[in-house]
């Protein structure tokens, strides 16, 4: 049974993506920051052919990566087929009002800790000749339309996209592909928080299908790319 590691499985795109992989018979190592979404997640995955194992770790904490590594050791995970960084935080604070502590939090959740997670899990991916897929945002995609209040969020996602492109050079000869999907409007709570009057036509299950297909097949045709996945503005 192939194993995938997915962050942010408690809700939204992360939850839908974990369900898709479980339907397809994968072992999913899913990261939750606490158990508030555990019951709903378990109810959604009953009778699926895959195997779900939950890790508790909070991306906001400096100990995030060490917390993950400890639990991976306990689960006896020896190789991964894919690492999918989905979890993130949206902040719509206007830039002049942005406090340094909040800036550091957004960057830690959206960039720093996902980056360090890649570093720690890389040996497991190398064994499985796996793929790394970072879910970023059109808010950080070069040349896209910008919106007030999303400057820091967009910058953090742009940083993760840039890292994805650069790491492809470092991983060039080891069989690990890395790409970023710059996601546009998907019908999630995060989108509704940012654009209360906008109704997205893409559901989380639709996006989960796209992510699954890319993580299992599409990545073979791309490496070191940030690919826009959007049909509307926003």
WOVEN-V733850 format. One record per backbone hydrogen bond with DSSP energy under -0.5 kcal/mol. CO is the residue of the C=O (numbers start at 1). NH is the residue of the N-H. Records with the same first field share a line. If there is no record, write none. Layout:
# WOVEN-V733850
CO->NH / NH
This chain:
# WOVEN-V733850
2->27
3->81 / 82
4->6 / 29
5->84
6->31
8->11
11->14 / 15
12->16
13->17
14->18
15->19
16->20
17->21
18->22
19->23
20->24
21->26
22->25 / 50
26->28 / 51
27->4 / 29
28->30 / 53
29->6
30->32 / 55
31->8 / 9
32->57
34->37
35->38 / 39
37->41
38->42
39->43
40->44
41->45
42->45
43->46
45->48
51->28
53->30
55->32 / 57
57->59
58->61
61->64
63->67
64->68
65->69
66->70
67->71
68->72
69->73
70->74
71->75
72->76 / 77
73->76
76->78
81->131
82->5
83->85 / 133
84->7 / 86
85->135
94->97
95->98
99->103
100->104
101->105
102->106
103->107
104->108
105->109
106->110
107->111 / 112
108->113
111->115
112->116
113->117
114->118
115->119
116->120
117->121
118->122
121->124 / 125
122->126
123->127
124->80 / 128
125->129 / 130
126->129
130->177
131->83
132->179
133->85 / 135
134->136 / 181
136->183
137->140
138->141
141->144
147->150
150->154
151->155
152->156
153->157
154->158
155->159
156->160
157->161
158->162
159->163
160->164
161->165
162->166
163->167
164->168
166->169 / 170
167->171
169->172
171->174 / 176
175->177
177->132
178->224
179->134
180->182 / 227
181->136 / 183
182->229
183->138
186->188
188->192
189->193
190->194
191->195
195->198
198->200
201->203
202->187
203->207
204->208
205->209
206->210
207->211
208->212
209->213
210->214
211->215
212->216
213->217 / 218
214->219
217->220
218->221
219->222
225->180 / 227
226->228
227->182
229->184
